[in-house]
Amino acid sequence: MELNLCDLQGFVARGYSGRSFPVASFLLARIHDAASGREFLGRILAEITTGQLWNGKKPGSTLNAGFTYAGLAQLGLPEPTLQSFPVEFVQGMKSRGKILGDTGADDPANWETIWQQDGNVHMWIGIYAESKAALEDRCRKISAAMLETRGATVLQTQEAGALVIGGEVSTKEHFGYSDGFGNPDIQGLCRKPTPGQGKLTDHGKWVPLATGEYLIGYPDEACELPVSPIPYLLASNGTYMVYRKLHENVATFRKFLKERGGQYGGGEKKLAAKLVGRWLDGTPLELSPDTENIDIVKDDARNTNFTYGKDSDGARCPLGSHIRRTNPRDAFGFSGQLVNRRRIMRRGLPYGTYVPDDQPVRDDGEHGIIFMALCASLFRQFEFIQQQWVQHGNDAHLGNDKDPLLGNQCDQDRFVIPGDTTPKNPPFVCPHLPDFVNLLGGEYFFLPSITALRMIAEGGVDPR
């Protein structure tokens, strides 16, 4: 099956790599009223980057857009259409806080001001660019269109981009891990399938996931159509986006590694690897449990090509490590079929300036990740992962132990390293895990197709 890439937003079809587009701005805007909002959308519609292949003619910047439920209502979508959206999207992330484990320090009461008021943010405008000059130029054009149409106001400009380390654009985030591995292969998207990124067949081969696990309007892994709004043209080729601003407590993380790493027989670097399931350079523990291996990292045929079925006790990669919890692969049996329904496409970017390991750093510094994830079902995919696998450990036989990196620890949880009888891989328990990450705000957005964007701009959404 081939998808109409010209009808997909480019951010959905391929995402934008940090090496091609190292800087980005996410404009979080409020729409003034339906008429002027639609005029503004119509003004920028021709500039929206599609999924069409560039064939070597890469643009200097990209532009994509999404809307909250409140934003779609403000744009004047008919009431029957609004009521047809899934309940979790209608309610929004703030109202789903207890379901997601956003309590304590992560409670919405502690979020940034922009997210405090229900329905305050209406629109996400994502701009990626190859240079700061190209980014600023695109942002100026968007601001001019807002002023001329009086259609929207930017409430916050969130800067983000690949970290620059040692003068070079890097794939690392502030804790020092190489990021960006393991997005799922999806049927119909034009990219070469990568071993370990799709789903396992009964014969042990990797194939792409059903399109409906990612895009609305197509059959999913259960051969069903995901719940979608009406009319069909509004939903088709669209998807939902999770937007969460995650602050990283870098000082706490480095202190923890130094103190606990000194107690752990494997040392500081191995402790860091056990927490995540990958060494800092990206080498997966399951393939190389005792040392980093840059040859594996650089080999796309190997760096995600592994399973956990033969490591049921977690001796190589702990049951509670971050990447094993968020994508258990075949760890639950059935060739991973249970996990296939929970996959998400990550599109995150760091924000803030990287502080080298040998320099002092503070928890209140500007360090974090803008976590963005795309999926066809917020409830079945993102919310399930966040609730059951990040904030609870029962599926991994870990009781209430949380994800060591993303879990809302409240200094009460632990991380268990099973280990084995060899000196290089001793068992170890880390008690009283601190919060390494705090949530500063976020929301759910609907990213329509190009056809749907045009329908919205023209006021042509008719649920009948």
C-alpha positions in Angstrom: 0.0 0.0 0.0 1.3 3.5 -0.9 0.2 6.6 1.0 -0.5 9.9 -0.6 2.6 11.7 0.8 1.4 15.0 -0.6 -1.6 14.9 1.7 0.5 14.1 4.8 2.1 16.9 6.8 5.9 16.5 6.5 6.3 16.4 10.3 4.0 13.3 10.3 5.5 11.6 7.2 9.1 11.7 8.1 10.0 14.1 10.9 13.1 16.2 10.6 16.6 15.1 11.7 18.7 17.2 13.9 21.6 17.1 11.4 19.5 18.5 8.5 17.4 20.9 10.7 19.3 21.5 13.9 17.2 24.4 15.2 13.5 24.7 15.8 10.8 26.9 17.2 7.4 25.7 18.4 4.9 28.5 18.4 2.0 28.0 20.9 -0.8 30.2 19.8 -4.3 31.4 20.7 -6.8 31.8 17.9 -8.9 35.0 18.2 -12.1 34.0 16.5 -13.4 31.6 13.8 -13.3 34.0 10.8 -9.9 35.5 11.4 -8.5 32.2 12.5 -9.5 30.5 9.3 -8.1 33.4 7.3 -4.8 33.0 9.1 -4.8 29.3 8.4 -5.6 29.9 4.8 -2.8 32.4 4.5 -0.1 29.9 5.7 -1.7 26.8 4.1 0.4 27.0 0.9 3.6 27.1 3.1 2.8 23.9 5.1 5.5 21.3 4.5 4.0 18.1 3.1 5.4 14.6 3.1 6.4 14.8 -0.6 9.9 13.6 -1.3 12.4 16.4 -1.8 14.7 14.6 -4.2 17.7 16.5 -3.1 16.1 19.9 -2.9 15.7 20.2 0.9 14.0 23.5 2.0 15.8 25.9 4.4 13.0 25.5 6.9 9.7 23.6 7.4 6.3 24.5 8.7 3.6 22.3 10.2 0.6 22.8 12.4 -1.8 21.1 14.8 -4.8 22.1 17.0 -6.1 21.3 20.4 -9.8 20.5 20.9 -10.3 24.1 22.1 -8.6 25.3 19.0 -10.8 23.4 16.7 -13.9 24.7 18.5 -12.5 28.2 18.2 -12.2 27.7 14.5 -15.9 27.0 14.3 -16.0 23.3 13.6 -19.6 21.9 13.8 -20.7 20.6 17.2 -21.4 17.0 15.8 -17.8 16.9 14.5 -16.4 18.2 17.8 -18.3 15.6 19.8 -17.0 12.8 17.5 -13.4 13.2 18.7 -12.1 10.7 21.3 -12.8 11.7 24.9 -9.2 11.9 25.9 -8.5 14.5 23.2 -11.7 16.4 24.2 -10.7 16.5 27.9 -7.1 17.4 27.2 -3.9 16.5 29.0 -4.4 18.6 32.1 -7.7 16.9 32.9 -6.1 13.5 32.4 -3.3 14.2 35.0 -4.3 11.5 37.5 -4.5 8.9 34.7 -1.1 9.9 33.4 0.5 10.1 36.9 1.0 13.8 36.6 0.9 14.4 40.4 3.2 15.9 43.0 5.9 18.0 41.4 4.3 17.1 38.0 0.9 18.3 39.0 -0.6 20.8 36.5 -0.6 23.4 39.4 3.2 23.5 39.0 3.2 23.8 35.2 4.2 26.9 33.3 1.7 29.7 33.2 0.7 29.1 29.6 -0.8 25.7 30.5 -2.5 26.8 33.7 -5.8 27.9 32.1 -8.0 25.2 30.5 -8.2 25.6 26.7 -5.7 28.4 26.6 -3.5 27.0 23.8 -5.3 26.5 20.5 -2.6 25.9 18.0 0.9 24.4 17.7 3.1 25.7 14.8 6.3 23.7 14.4 9.1 25.3 12.5 12.4 23.5 11.8 15.3 25.1 10.1 18.9 24.5 8.8 20.1 27.7 10.4 19.1 30.3 12.9 18.7 32.9 10.1 16.3 30.6 8.2 14.4 30.0 11.4 14.0 33.7 12.3 13.0 34.4 8.7 10.2 31.8 8.8 9.0 33.0 12.3 8.9 36.6 11.0 6.6 35.6 8.1 4.3 33.7 10.5 4.1 36.7 12.8 3.3 39.0 9.9 0.5 36.7 8.8 -0.9 36.7 12.3 -0.8 40.5 12.5 -2.3 41.0 9.0 -5.2 38.6 9.6 -5.6 39.3 13.3 -6.2 35.6 13.4 -3.9 34.4 16.2 -1.4 35.5 18.9 1.6 33.6 20.0 1.5 32.9 23.7 4.9 31.2 23.9 7.8 30.6 21.6 9.5 27.4 22.7 13.0 27.2 21.2 14.5 23.8 20.8 17.2 22.0 18.7 20.0 19.5 18.6 22.6 20.0 21.3 25.9 21.4 20.2 28.7 19.5 22.0 32.4 20.2 21.3 31.3 22.5 18.5 29.5 19.7 16.7 25.8 19.0 16.3 25.0 16.0 18.4 22.3 13.4 18.8 22.6 13.5 22.6 20.3 14.9 25.3 21.3 16.7 28.5 21.8 13.5 30.6 24.4 12.4 28.0 22.6 9.6 26.2 22.5 9.4 22.4 18.8 9.6 21.4 16.6 8.9 18.4 16.7 5.1 18.1 13.8 2.9 17.4 10.9 4.8 15.8 8.4 2.2 14.4 8.4 1.3 10.7 4.9 1.9 9.3 3.3 0.5 6.2 3.2 3.0 3.4 5.8 5.5 4.7 8.7 5.9 2.3 11.6 4.7 4.3 13.7 1.6 4.2 12.5 -0.8 6.9 15.0 -1.2 9.7 15.4 -4.5 11.6 14.0 -4.1 15.1 11.8 -1.1 14.4 8.6 -2.8 13.1 6.9 -5.9 14.4 8.1 -9.5 14.7 6.6 -12.2 12.5 6.2 -15.7 13.7 9.3 -16.5 11.7 11.4 -14.0 13.6 11.5 -11.4 10.8 10.8 -7.7 11.2 8.1 -6.1 9.1 6.3 -2.7 9.3 3.3 -2.1 11.5 -0.1 -1.5 10.1 -0.7 2.0 8.9 -3.7 2.4 11.3 -1.4 2.3 14.3 -0.1 5.7 13.2 -2.6 7.3 10.8 -6.3 7.7 11.2 -8.4 6.2 8.4 -6.5 2.9 7.9 -6.8 -0.5 9.5 -4.6 -1.1 12.6 -3.0 -4.3 13.9 -6.4 -5.6 14.9 -7.7 -5.0 11.4 -10.0 -2.3 12.8 -10.3 1.4 12.0 -9.2 3.6 15.0 -11.9 5.9 16.5 -11.9 9.0 14.3 -13.8 12.2 14.0 -16.4 12.9 11.3 -16.4 13.6 8.4 -14.0 11.0 7.0 -12.0 13.6 5.0 -11.3 15.5 8.2 -9.8 12.5 9.9 -8.1 10.6 7.1 -4.3 11.0 7.0 -4.3 12.8 10.3 -2.9 11.8 13.6 -2.7 12.9 17.2 0.4 14.5 18.9 1.4 14.5 22.5 3.3 17.6 23.5 5.1 17.5 26.9 7.8 19.8 28.1 10.1 17.7 30.3 12.6 19.5 32.5 15.8 17.5 33.2 17.3 17.7 36.7 20.9 17.4 35.3 22.7 18.1 38.6 20.6 15.5 40.5 21.2 12.9 37.7 25.0 13.4 37.7 25.2 13.3 41.5 23.1 10.1 41.6 25.4 8.4 39.0 28.5 9.4 40.9 27.3 8.3 44.3 25.5 5.1 43.3 28.0 4.3 40.6 30.7 4.2 43.2 28.7 1.6 45.2 27.7 -0.5 42.1 30.3 -3.0 41.1 29.8 -2.3 37.4 30.7 1.4 37.8 29.2 4.7 36.9 28.9 4.2 33.1 27.4 0.8 33.4 24.9 2.1 35.9 23.9 4.7 33.4 23.5 2.0 30.8 21.4 -0.1 33.1 19.0 2.7 33.8 18.2 3.3 30.2 19.0 0.0 28.5 21.6 1.6 26.2 25.1 2.8 26.9 25.7 6.5 26.6 26.9 6.2 23.0 23.7 4.3 22.1 24.9 0.7 22.2 22.0 -1.5 23.3 22.8 -3.6 26.5 21.0 -6.6 25.0 23.6 -6.8 22.2 26.6 -5.7 24.2 26.1 -6.0 28.0 29.6 -5.3 29.1 31.0 -2.5 27.0 30.1 0.2 24.5 30.4 -0.7 20.8 30.4 2.1 18.3 30.3 -0.3 15.4 26.9 -1.5 16.5 25.7 2.1 17.0 26.6 3.1 13.5 25.1 0.0 11.9 21.3 0.5 11.3 20.9 -3.2 10.6 22.0 -3.9 14.2 21.4 -1.0 16.6 17.7 -1.7 17.0 17.8 -5.4 16.0 17.3 -7.2 19.3 14.6 -8.8 21.4 14.2 -9.5 25.1 12.6 -13.0 25.0 15.9 -14.8 25.9 16.6 -12.3 28.7 13.6 -13.0 30.8 15.4 -12.3 34.1 16.8 -9.0 32.9 20.4 -10.1 33.5 21.6 -8.3 30.3 19.0 -5.5 30.2 17.1 -4.8 33.4 13.3 -5.4 33.3 12.8 -1.9 34.5 15.2 0.0 32.2 13.7 2.8 30.3 13.8 1.5 26.7 12.6 -2.0 27.8 9.6 -0.5 29.6 8.5 1.8 26.8 9.0 -0.9 24.1 9.1 -4.4 25.6 9.3 -6.0 22.2 8.8 -9.7 22.7 9.2 -9.7 26.5 5.5 -10.5 27.1 5.5 -13.4 24.6 3.2 -13.8 21.5 6.0 -12.5 19.3 5.4 -9.0 20.6 1.8 -8.9 19.4 0.6 -7.3 22.6 3.3 -4.6 22.3 2.4 -3.8 18.6 -0.7 -2.1 19.7 1.2 0.3 22.0 3.9 1.8 19.7 4.3 5.5 19.2 6.4 7.7 16.9 8.7 10.0 18.8 9.6 13.5 17.5 11.3 15.1 20.5 14.0 17.7 20.6 16.2 19.0 23.5 16.0 22.6 24.6 18.6 24.6 26.5 22.4 24.6 26.3 24.4 21.5 27.1 26.7 21.7 30.1 29.8 19.4 29.8 30.4 16.8 32.5 33.4 18.6 34.0 31.5 21.8 34.5 29.1 22.7 37.4 25.4 22.5 36.6 22.2 23.3 38.5 18.8 21.6 38.5 17.1 24.9 37.8 19.0 25.5 34.6 17.3 25.5 31.2 17.7 21.8 30.4 15.2 19.5 29.0 13.3 17.8 26.1 10.3 18.8 24.2 8.7 15.4 24.0 6.4 14.9 21.1 4.8 11.6 20.2 2.4 10.8 17.3 -0.1 8.0 17.3 -3.6 7.1 16.0 -5.0 6.5 19.5 -3.9 8.7 22.5 -5.7 6.4 24.9 -4.5 3.0 23.6 -1.0 4.0 22.8 0.5 7.0 24.7 -1.7 6.9 27.7 -1.3 3.2 28.2 2.5 3.4 28.0 2.5 6.4 30.4 0.2 4.9 32.9 1.0 1.2 32.8 4.6 1.0 31.8 6.1 4.3 32.9 4.2 5.0 36.2 3.6 1.3 37.1 5.8 -1.8 36.8 3.3 -4.6 37.2 3.5 -5.8 33.6 7.2 -6.2 34.0 6.7 -8.0 37.4 8.1 -5.0 39.2 5.0 -4.0 41.2 4.7 -0.3 41.6 8.3 0.5 40.6 8.4 3.3 38.0 10.5 4.0 35.0 13.8 5.2 36.4 14.1 8.2 34.2 10.5 9.4 33.5 8.7 8.0 36.5 7.2 10.3 39.1 9.3 8.9 41.9 8.6 11.1 44.9 11.8 9.7 46.4 10.0 6.4 47.2 10.8 4.1 44.4 13.7 1.8 43.6 15.5 0.5 40.6 16.6 -3.2 40.5 19.5 -4.5 38.5 19.2 -8.3 38.5 22.7 -9.0 37.3 24.3 -12.5 37.3 27.1 -14.3 39.0 29.9 -12.7 37.0 32.1 -10.0 38.5 31.3 -7.6 35.6 27.6 -7.8 36.1 26.7 -7.9 39.8 23.1 -7.5 41.0 22.3 -4.1 42.6 19.4 -2.2 44.1 19.1 1.6 43.9 16.7 2.8 46.6 15.0 6.2 47.0 15.2 7.2 43.3 14.9 11.0 43.0 12.9 12.7 40.2 15.3 13.1 37.3 12.6 14.6 35.1 9.7 17.1 35.9 6.8 17.9 33.7 6.4 21.6 33.0 3.2 21.4 30.9 1.7 20.0 27.7 -1.4 19.2 25.7 -2.9 17.0 23.0 -3.0 18.2 19.4 -4.7 16.9 16.3 -2.4 17.2 13.2 -4.8 17.2 10.1 -3.9 16.2 6.6 -3.4 18.9 4.0 -6.9 18.2 2.7 -8.3 18.6 6.2 -6.4 21.8 6.8 -7.9 23.2 3.6 -11.4 22.2 4.7 -10.9 23.9 8.1 -9.5 27.1 6.5 -12.5 27.3 4.0 -15.1 26.6 6.7 -16.0 23.4 4.8 -16.2 20.8 7.5 -19.6 19.2 7.3 -20.3 16.1 9.4 -23.3 15.0 7.4 
